[in-house]
Amino acid sequence: MIGIYFIIIVVLIGLAFIGLGISTFFSKKKKFPDTHIGKNKAMKERGISCAATTDRQERENYKPIEIKKTE
């Protein structure tokens, strides 16, 4: 009995994903939605960038710590 419910749920979820894919593929905009943080206006106003950009900026500004030997 549980197996039948599982199969029905999997089929419904699969149909939902196919429907979303078809609607995106055949939309008039012909462009997939951009979910990148770096292009979001609200995030730019707050000064938040994506992880890749933050990592690149930190690597550019990296200054190693100099260890002084005391002998």
CORJO-V838166 format. One record per pair of residues at least 12 apart in sequence whose ideal C-beta (glycine too) atoms are under 10 Angstrom apart, sorted by the first residue. I is the first residue (numbers start at 1). J is the second residue. If there is no record, write none. Layout:
i-><I/I>
j-><J/J>
//
This chain:
i-><36/36/36/37/37/37/37/37/37/38/38/38/38/38>
j-><50/52/53/49/50/51/52/53/54/50/51/52/53/54>
//
